Amino acid sequence: MLKVFGHPMSTCTRKVLTVLAEKNAPHEFVLVDIMKGEHKQPAHLARQPYGVVPAIEDGELSLFESRAIIRYLDAKLPGVSLTPSNIVERARMDQWMLVEQCYFSGASMKISLQKLMSPNPDAEIMKAGRAGVVTALDEANQWLAKNTYFAGTHYSLADITWMPYVEYLFAAEAGDLITSREHVKGWWDRVSPRASWQKVTGRAK
C-alpha cells in the first residue's frame, strides 16, 4: 500500500493528502513528528535527504517533493483528474503552481511561522511577508475575476498547492490579505468547503 510520510499540519503534506482525498485513494499515513525533530533523523533522511516532509513510498518507488508527488499521484490513481486535458488550461495550471512556489508560499509562511510558531513574533518579518504576497495575490485576483479556478474552469493541482498557505494566513490573523481581494475570496469560498479539504483540515463531520 502507498505510504505517506509526513505531518498533518505541514502545508506540503496537506497537498498530498488533499489529492489522495480527492481520489478516495487508500494509503497508510506514517507520522513524522517534526515537533520532535524526526524529519532530521537518519530514518527520514534516507527518504528525504533535505530533511523536510512529505515523502512517499509506492512499491519500489520512493519519491519526495510535494509537487512531484501530487503530479505522480494524479497521473497514476483512478478517479477525478486534477490535471486539465486541455493544453491551455494545463499550461495555466503549471503557471499558477509556479507562482505559488516562487512568489507566494515563501512570503506567506513568513507571516504564518512568526504568528503561529514564534513566542515573540518579529513584526518586521511579518511586514516583509505581507509585502511579499501582495503581487501574487493581486495577480491572482485579476485572474480569478474572469476564471473559476487557477487553471480556468477546472479545479486542479494548482488550486491544491495554494490552499494550505491561504488556510494558514487566516490562522495567522492575516486573512484580510484574502478577504480584501474580492475574487481571491470568492475562489477560497468555492474551494475551501470541498470534502477533501474538510477531511485534511480535520473539519469533516
RASUL-V5317 format. One record per helix or strand. SS is the DSSP state (A for helix, B for strand). FROM is the first residue (numbers start at 1). TO is the last residue. Records with the same first field share a line. If there is no record, write none. Layout:
SS=FROM-TO + FROM-TO
This chain:
B=3-6 + 28-31 + 55-58 + 61-64 + 149-149 + 152-152
A=11-23 + 34-36 + 38-40 + 42-45 + 66-76 + 87-117 + 123-144 + 157-171 + 176-179 + 182-191 + 195-200
